[in-house]
């Protein structure tokens, strides 16, 4: 927070100066009013009334003008701080791997970037509109009240400790409530997101009543927490008003006696009442800020935890990636000795004794994986569910980092490449076919930002998506809902494949990208991809043996270990695991 305000220090300084001028003008008004009463009204001096009234009007105008200017600048700084915090959070989350995202949870990250930042914005506005003016009003009011009448000032000195004690008691109880409240907001966001995303599962298993009860429990806990904190804040105002009103009664009572005895003038009493009200209002302003501060402090802690989290994927992260026009440019090959081997072809992928395990896991997801995928070849990965196929592909673009072994592209270790440069060498179709809200053309141009409409149609034809896109109202301008949920699974897969084809790269990854396609479409798609990707290194994760029969190299995973590798024919003769997979898909009899 302070770090962000430093960047706006000149504006903050201007706000402080304006607030001080506003407070000074506000403190002058009761003194001028007292002079009008004593030197003008009581004395019957009309010119003095007009002269002092003009001064009072000018001071009041100055007070209003500086208050408006300070409020405007304070709001501007608060909104800019909020924008910069959101930008920092967004940039930080972009560096997270799936492990860090899983630790925080997507709903919690969204809450921190929206609700938590808003709470800090609100506090910033209060600080600039109240907390700067409150100390000046408090100190100046005491000094000027004492100047008006010293004995009567004892009432102020008796009231201040009472109000300070109330404030301390309330703030100490609010801090844990607000901290717990932000956690409950995370919880209700998570439950709500799960119920929206998993609506069909809930309906399919007739779990609506259970989910209603689960949401009701989270909602009840949040309501109870908010009610407890709101009651504390609401109870503060009556307590303060009781103290303020009793103080005013005491001032009028004792002041009246002092006027009657000739020890105090009438104007001084009115000024003293105004000053004691200003002092108490300053305390109320500070209390309002301090009751809001605990929630903002809890939010700041949660945001700071995200900003302080070091991504598990190390290495530099430049602000811009390689352009789509020249993604094949590799840095010079690493200078490690290669035991007499020649230069490694550009785009060649090598895994050497690679292992991966999640932190705290009892067993590794992958272990001892070694293979080489050469340019111009297709390497397929197959295995039972949970054998580590998708994890293996995610290690190449460093969505995850291996816990042992090494991976290289073109002879250069992936850890030695900047992340944006590494990922610029790879075009990927993810396991979950995700599309962004917008139009089809906008989604396709994620892969090729400068692609023409003709190039978009060419990629769609190769991906066997041209026919259904032509039938859509609007064609390339057809709308896409968030996640692409207004398209079928097979349509989304083909659109994601077209998007990947629009990004020329030496390495292509297809993570179970054909599972939603019928056999005829699958066959036509593979035939169309073969000439388009002839020079590239292609890695494919597949569930169906028929999809990978023509692959140059097939890797068979079992419980995270590479148990066999070879062509389809070789594995059908030598690998029992591969034979069982093929037999389970009823393809043994079709194999020559």
C-alpha positions in Angstrom: 0.0 0.0 0.0 2.6 2.5 1.1 4.8 1.4 -1.9 2.0 2.3 -4.3 1.3 5.6 -2.7 5.0 6.6 -3.1 4.4 6.7 -6.9 1.7 9.3 -6.3 3.5 11.3 -3.6 3.1 14.7 -5.2 -0.7 14.2 -5.4 -0.7 12.9 -1.8 1.2 15.9 -0.7 -1.3 18.2 -2.5 -4.1 16.3 -0.7 -2.4 16.8 2.7 -1.9 20.5 2.0 -5.6 21.0 0.9 -6.8 19.1 4.0 -4.7 21.3 6.3 -6.1 24.4 4.6 -9.6 23.1 4.9 -9.1 22.2 8.6 -7.6 25.6 9.4 -10.5 27.4 7.7 -12.9 25.2 9.6 -11.2 26.0 12.9 -11.3 29.8 12.2 -15.1 29.9 11.7 -16.1 29.5 15.4 -13.7 32.2 16.4 -15.1 34.6 13.8 -18.6 33.7 14.8 -17.7 34.5 18.5 -16.3 37.9 17.4 -19.5 38.7 15.5 -21.6 37.9 18.6 -19.4 39.7 21.1 -18.0 42.6 19.1 -21.0 43.0 16.7 -24.3 41.8 17.9 -23.8 42.4 21.7 -22.0 45.7 21.1 -24.5 46.8 18.4 -21.7 47.5 15.9 -23.3 46.8 12.5 -20.1 47.6 10.4 -18.2 45.0 12.5 -20.9 42.5 11.8 -20.6 43.1 8.1 -16.9 43.1 8.1 -16.5 39.9 10.2 -19.4 38.3 8.2 -17.6 38.9 4.9 -14.4 37.3 6.4 -16.5 34.4 7.6 -18.1 33.9 4.2 -14.7 34.0 2.5 -13.2 31.5 4.9 -16.3 29.2 4.5 -15.9 29.4 0.7 -12.2 28.5 1.0 -13.1 25.6 3.3 -15.7 24.2 0.8 -13.3 24.6 -2.2 -10.4 22.9 -0.6 -12.7 20.1 0.7 -14.0 19.4 -2.8 -10.5 19.5 -4.3 -9.0 17.2 -1.6 -12.0 14.8 -2.0 -11.6 14.6 -5.8 -7.8 14.0 -5.6 -8.2 11.5 -2.9 -10.7 9.5 -5.0 -8.4 9.7 -8.0 -5.4 8.3 -6.0 -7.6 5.6 -4.4 -8.9 4.4 -7.8 -5.4 4.4 -9.2 -4.0 2.4 -6.3 -6.8 -0.1 -6.8 -6.1 -0.4 -10.5 -2.4 -0.9 -9.9 -3.1 -3.5 -7.2 -5.3 -5.4 -9.6 -2.7 -5.2 -12.3 0.0 -6.6 -9.9 -2.3 -9.4 -8.8 -3.2 -10.3 -12.4 0.5 -10.2 -13.5 1.5 -12.3 -10.4 -1.2 -14.9 -11.0 -0.1 -15.2 -14.7 3.3 -16.5 -13.4 1.7 -19.2 -11.2 1.7 -22.8 -12.2 -1.3 -25.0 -11.6 0.2 -25.8 -8.2 0.0 -22.3 -6.9 -3.5 -21.7 -8.3 -4.6 -24.9 -6.6 -3.2 -23.8 -3.3 -5.2 -20.5 -3.3 -8.1 -21.7 -5.3 -9.6 -19.8 -8.3 -12.5 -18.3 -6.3 -10.2 -17.0 -3.7 -7.9 -15.4 -6.3 -10.9 -13.7 -7.9 -12.1 -12.5 -4.5 -8.7 -11.1 -3.7 -8.5 -9.2 -7.0 -12.0 -7.8 -6.7 -13.6 -7.6 -3.3 -10.3 -7.3 -1.3 -8.9 -4.5 -3.6 -12.2 -2.7 -3.3 -12.0 -2.7 0.5 -8.5 -1.2 0.3 -9.8 1.4 -2.2 -12.5 2.4 0.3 -10.1 2.8 3.1 -7.8 4.9 0.9 -10.7 7.3 0.2 -11.5 7.5 3.9 -7.8 8.2 4.8 -7.6 11.1 2.4 -11.0 12.5 3.3 -11.0 11.9 7.1 -7.8 10.7 8.7 -5.7 13.6 7.5 -8.2 16.2 8.7 -9.1 14.4 12.0 -5.8 14.9 13.8 -5.6 18.5 12.7 -9.2 19.2 13.9 -8.5 17.3 17.1 -5.3 19.2 18.0 -6.5 22.6 16.7 -9.8 22.2 18.4 -8.2 21.5 21.8 -5.8 24.5 21.5 -8.5 26.9 20.5 -11.0 25.6 23.1 -8.4 26.1 25.8 -7.8 29.5 24.4 -11.5 30.4 24.8 -11.8 29.1 28.3 -9.3 27.0 30.3 -11.5 25.7 33.2 -14.2 24.6 30.8 -11.6 22.6 28.8 -11.5 20.0 31.6 -14.7 18.6 30.1 -12.9 17.8 26.9 -10.0 16.2 28.7 -12.5 13.9 30.6 -14.3 12.9 27.4 -11.3 12.0 25.2 -10.2 8.9 27.2 -13.8 7.6 27.3 -14.0 7.8 23.5 -10.6 6.4 23.0 -11.4 3.4 25.2 -14.6 2.7 23.2 -12.7 2.9 19.9 -10.0 0.5 21.2 -12.6 -2.0 22.4 -14.6 -2.0 19.2 -11.5 -2.2 16.9 -10.0 -5.1 18.8 -13.3 -7.1 18.3 -13.7 -6.1 14.7 -10.3 -7.3 13.5 -10.9 -11.1 13.9 -14.4 -10.7 12.6 -13.3 -9.0 9.4 -10.5 -11.5 8.8 -12.9 -14.4 9.2 -15.4 -12.5 6.9 -13.0 -12.5 4.0 -12.4 -16.2 4.4 -16.2 -16.8 4.4 -16.5 -14.7 1.2 -14.0 -17.1 -0.4 -16.0 -20.1 0.8 -19.3 -18.9 -0.5 -17.6 -17.9 -3.8 -16.2 -21.4 -4.1 -19.5 -23.1 -3.3 -21.4 -20.9 -5.8 -18.8 -21.5 -8.5 -18.9 -25.2 -8.1 -22.7 -25.2 -8.2 -22.8 -23.1 -11.4 -20.0 -25.0 -13.2 -21.3 -28.4 -12.0 -25.0 -27.7 -12.5 -25.5 -30.7 -14.8 -23.8 -33.1 -12.5 -25.9 -31.8 -9.6 -29.1 -32.3 -11.6 -28.0 -35.6 -13.0 -27.4 -37.1 -9.5 -30.5 -35.2 -8.1 -28.3 -33.4 -5.5 -30.1 -30.1 -5.6 -31.4 -30.3 -2.0 -27.9 -31.2 -0.7 -26.3 -28.3 -2.6 -29.0 -25.9 -1.4 -28.2 -27.0 2.2 -24.5 -26.6 1.6 -24.9 -23.1 0.1 -27.4 -22.2 2.9 -24.8 -23.2 5.5 -22.1 -21.0 3.9 -24.5 -18.2 3.4 -25.7 -18.4 7.1 -22.1 -18.3 8.4 -21.3 -15.2 6.3 -24.5 -13.5 7.3 -23.8 -14.2 11.0 -20.3 -12.8 10.7 -21.5 -9.7 8.8 -24.2 -9.1 11.3 -21.8 -9.4 14.3 -19.5 -6.8 12.7 -22.4 -4.5 11.6 -23.9 -4.6 15.1 -20.5 -3.5 16.6 -20.2 -0.6 14.2 -23.9 0.3 14.6 -23.6 0.2 18.4 -20.7 2.6 18.2 -22.7 5.5 17.0 -25.3 5.6 19.9 -22.5 5.3 22.4 -20.6 8.2 20.9 -23.7 10.3 20.6 -24.4 9.7 24.3 -21.0 10.9 25.2 -21.2 13.9 22.8 -24.6 15.0 24.0 -23.7 14.7 27.7 -20.5 16.7 26.9 -22.6 19.4 25.3 -25.0 19.5 28.2 -22.1 19.8 30.6 -20.5 22.7 28.6 -23.8 24.6 28.4 -24.5 24.1 32.1 -21.0 25.1 33.4 -20.6 27.7 30.7 -23.9 29.4 31.6 -22.7 29.7 35.2 -19.4 31.2 34.0 -21.2 33.8 31.8 -23.6 34.7 34.7 -20.6 35.2 37.0 -18.9 37.4 34.3 -15.9 35.0 33.8 -16.8 34.1 30.2 -18.4 36.0 27.3 -21.4 34.7 25.3 -19.5 34.5 22.0 -16.7 32.5 23.7 -19.3 30.0 24.9 -20.7 29.5 21.4 -17.1 29.1 20.0 -16.3 26.6 22.8 -19.4 24.5 22.0 -18.4 24.6 18.3 -14.8 23.5 19.1 -15.8 20.7 21.4 -18.1 19.5 18.7 -15.3 19.6 16.2 -13.1 17.7 18.6 -15.7 15.0 19.1 -16.4 14.9 15.3 -12.7 14.4 14.7 -12.7 11.5 17.1 -15.8 10.0 15.4 -14.1 10.4 12.0 -11.0 8.6 13.3 -13.2 5.9 14.8 -15.0 5.4 11.5 -11.6 5.0 9.8 -10.4 2.6 12.4 -13.5 0.5 12.2 -13.0 0.2 8.5 -9.2 -0.4 8.7 -9.4 -3.9 10.1 -11.2 -5.2 7.1 -8.9 -3.5 4.7 -5.9 -4.8 6.8 -7.2 -8.3 6.5 -7.6 -7.8 2.7 -4.1 -6.3 2.4 -2.7 -9.4 4.2 -4.5 -11.7 1.8 -3.3 -9.7 -1.2 0.3 -9.6 0.1 0.4 -13.4 0.5 -0.4 -13.7 -3.2 2.2 -11.1 -4.2 4.9 -12.7 -1.9 4.3 -16.2 -3.3 7.2 -17.3 -5.4 6.1 -19.3 -8.5 7.3 -22.9 -8.5 8.2 -22.4 -12.2 11.5 -20.5 -12.1 13.3 -18.6 -14.8 12.8 -15.2 -16.4 9.4 -14.2 -17.6 9.8 -11.4 -20.3 6.8 -9.1 -20.9 6.4 -10.2 -24.5 6.7 -13.5 -26.2 8.1 -14.2 -29.6 6.0 -13.1 -32.5 3.9 -15.7 -34.3 5.8 -14.9 -37.5 9.1 -16.1 -36.2 8.5 -18.6 -33.3 11.1 -21.0 -34.5 14.1 -18.9 -33.5 16.1 -20.7 -30.9 18.9 -19.5 -28.8 22.3 -21.0 -29.4 22.5 -24.7 -28.4 23.7 -25.3 -24.8 27.4 -26.0 -24.6 27.2 -29.2 -22.6 29.3 -32.1 -24.0 27.3 -34.4 -26.2 29.6 -37.5 -26.3 30.4 -37.2 -30.0 26.8 -36.6 -31.2 26.2 -34.1 -33.9 24.2 -30.9 -33.7 20.7 -31.4 -32.3 18.0 -30.7 -34.9 15.9 -27.6 -34.3 12.7 -28.6 -32.5 14.0 -32.0 -31.3 12.5 -32.8 -27.9 14.5 -34.9 -25.4 13.4 -36.2 -22.0 16.2 -37.7 -19.9 15.3 -39.6 -16.8 12.5 -37.2 -16.0 10.4 -37.5 -12.8 7.6 -35.4 -11.3 5.9 -35.5 -8.0 3.5 -33.0 -6.3 4.8 -31.5 -3.0 3.9 -33.9 -0.2 2.7 -36.7 -2.5 3.5 -40.2 -1.4 4.3 -41.4 -4.9 5.6 -39.6 -8.0 3.3 -39.0 -10.9 6.2 -39.7 -13.4 9.5 -41.4 -12.9 12.4 -42.4 -15.1 11.0 -41.2 -18.4 13.5 -41.0 -21.2 12.8 -40.6 -24.9 13.6 -38.4 -28.0 11.0 -37.0 -30.4 12.6 -35.9 -33.6 11.3 -33.2 -36.1 9.1 -34.6 -38.8 7.9 -37.4 -36.5 4.8 -38.0 -34.4 5.3 -39.3 -30.9 2.2 -40.7 -29.2 1.7 -41.2 -25.4 -0.9 -43.8 -24.3 -1.7 -45.4 -21.0 -4.5 -46.0 -18.5 -6.2 -43.1 -16.8 -3.9 -41.5 -14.2 -0.8 -42.9 -15.7 0.7 -39.4 -16.1 0.2 -38.7 -19.8 -1.1 -35.1 -19.5 1.5 -34.4 -16.8 4.3 -35.5 -19.3 3.0 -33.0 -21.9 2.6 -30.2 -19.3 6.3 -30.5 -18.4 7.5 -29.4 -21.8 6.0 -25.9 -21.8 6.9 -25.7 -18.1 3.3 -25.6 -16.8 5.0 -27.9 -14.3 8.7 -28.4 -13.6 10.2 -31.9 -13.3 11.4 -32.8 -9.9 14.3 -34.8 -11.4 15.9 -35.2 -14.8 16.1 -32.8 -17.7 14.1 -31.7 -20.8 15.5 -30.0 -23.8 14.3 -28.6 -27.2 16.8 -28.3 -29.9 19.6 -29.3 -27.5 18.8 -26.4 -25.1 17.4 -27.1 -21.7 13.9 -25.8 -21.1 15.0 -24.3 -17.8 17.6 -22.2 -19.5 15.0 -20.6 -21.8 12.8 -17.6 -20.8 9.3 -18.9 -20.3 7.8 -16.7 -23.1 10.5 -17.8 -25.5 10.1 -21.4 -24.6 6.3 -21.3 -25.0 6.8 -19.5 -28.3 8.3 -22.6 -29.7 5.3 -24.7 -28.9 1.7 -24.7 -30.2 -0.7 -26.6 -27.9 -4.2 -28.1 -27.9 -5.0 -28.5 -24.2 -6.9 -31.4 -22.7 -9.8 -29.2 -21.8 -10.9 -27.4 -24.9 -11.4 -23.9 -23.6 -12.7 -21.0 -25.7 -13.0 -17.3 -24.6 -16.1 -15.2 -24.7 -16.2 -13.2 -27.9 -16.4 -14.4 -31.5 -15.0 -17.4 -33.3 -12.5 -15.2 -35.2 -11.3 -13.6 -32.0 -10.7 -17.0 -30.5 -8.9 -18.3 -33.6 -6.6 -15.2 -33.6 -5.4 -16.1 -30.2 -3.1 -18.5 -32.1 -2.4 -16.1 -35.0 -3.2 -12.5 -34.1 -2.4 -11.2 -37.7 -4.1 -14.1 -39.5 -6.4 -13.1 -42.4 -9.9 -14.5 -42.8 -8.6 -16.7 -45.6 -6.0 -18.2 -43.2 -8.7 -18.7 -40.6 -10.8 -20.6 -43.0 -7.8 -22.7 -44.1 -7.1 -23.7 -40.5 -10.8 -24.5 -40.0 -10.8 -26.7 -43.1 -7.7 -28.6 -41.9 -9.3 -29.0 -38.5 -12.5 -30.4 -40.1 -14.5 -27.5 -38.6 -15.2 -25.5 -41.8 -18.6 -27.0 -42.6 -20.2 -26.4 -39.2 -18.7 -22.9 -39.0 -20.2 -22.0 -42.4 -23.6 -23.1 -41.1 -23.4 -20.8 -38.1 -25.2 -17.4 -38.3 -22.4 -15.0 -38.8 -19.8 -17.5 -39.7 -16.5 -16.3 -38.2 -18.3 -13.6 -36.3 -20.5 -16.2 -34.5 -20.6 -15.5 -30.8 -18.8 -17.7 -28.3 -19.9 -17.9 -24.7 -17.4 -18.2 -21.8 -15.6 -21.5 -22.0 -17.3 -22.2 -25.4 -20.3 -23.8 -23.7 -22.5 -23.0 -26.6 -20.6 -25.5 -28.8 -20.4 -29.3 -28.4 -17.3 -31.0 -27.1 -16.3 -32.1 -30.6 -16.8 -28.7 -32.1 -14.7 -27.1 -29.3 -11.9 -29.6 -29.9 -11.8 -28.8 -33.6 -11.8 -25.1 -33.0 -8.9 -25.5 -30.6 -7.0 -27.5 -33.1 -7.6 -24.8 -35.7 -6.4 -22.2 -33.2 -3.2 -24.2 -32.7 -2.6 -24.6 -36.4 -2.6 -20.8 -36.8 0.5 -20.6 -34.7 3.5 -21.9 -36.7 5.9 -23.6 -34.3 8.5 -26.3 -34.3 6.7 -28.4 -31.7 3.0 -29.2 -31.5 1.3 -30.8 -28.5 -2.1 -32.5 -28.7 -3.3 -33.5 -25.3 -6.2 -35.9 -25.8 -7.5 -33.6 -28.5 -9.4 -36.2 -30.5 -11.5 -37.9 -27.8 -14.7 -36.2 -28.6 -14.5 -36.9 -32.3 -16.3 -39.7 -34.1 -14.0 -42.2 -35.9 -14.7 -40.8 -39.4 -13.9 -37.2 -38.4 -10.9 -38.4 -36.4 -9.5 -40.2 -39.5 -10.1 -37.3 -41.8 -8.5 -34.9 -39.3 -5.4 -37.0 -38.9 -5.1 -37.2 -42.7 -5.4 -33.4 -43.0 -2.9 -32.8 -40.2 -0.2 -35.0 -41.7 0.9 -32.7 -44.5 0.3 -29.5 -42.4 2.7 -30.7 -39.6 5.1 -32.7 -41.7 8.2 -30.8 -40.6 7.2 -30.3 -37.0 7.8 -32.4 -33.9 4.3 -33.7 -32.9 3.5 -35.1 -29.5 0.1 -36.6 -29.0 -1.7 -37.9 -25.9 -4.4 -40.4 -26.9 -6.9 -42.8 -25.4 -7.7 -44.6 -28.6 -5.2 -46.9 -30.2 -6.7 -46.3 -33.7 -5.7 -42.6 -33.3 -2.0 -43.4 -32.9 -1.5 -46.5 -35.1 0.5 -44.5 -37.6 2.7 -42.7 -35.0 6.5 -43.0 -35.5 7.0 -43.7 -31.8 4.5 -44.8 -29.1 5.2 -44.4 -25.4 3.3 -46.7 -23.1 2.9 -45.3 -19.5 1.9 -47.4 -16.5 1.7 -45.9 -13.0 4.0 -43.0 -14.2 6.7 -45.2 -15.6 7.6 -45.7 -19.3 7.1 -49.5 -19.6 7.4 -49.7 -23.4 8.1 -47.7 -26.5 8.1 -48.5 -30.2 5.8 -48.5 -33.2 2.3 -50.0 -33.1 3.5 -53.3 -34.7 6.4 -53.6 -32.3 4.3 -53.0 -29.3 1.6 -55.4 -30.4 4.3 -58.0 -30.4 6.3 -57.1 -27.3 4.2 -55.1 -24.8 1.6 -56.8 -22.7 0.3 -53.5 -21.4 -0.2 -52.1 -24.9 -1.9 -55.4 -26.0 -4.3 -55.1 -23.1 -5.2 -51.5 -24.1 -5.7 -52.5 -27.7 -7.8 -55.6 -26.7 -10.0 -53.4 -24.4 -10.8 -51.3 -27.5 -11.6 -54.3 -29.6 -8.9 -53.7 -32.2 -6.8 -56.9 -31.9 -8.8 -58.6 -34.6 -8.3 -55.6 -36.9 -4.5 -55.6 -36.5 -2.6 -57.5 -39.3 
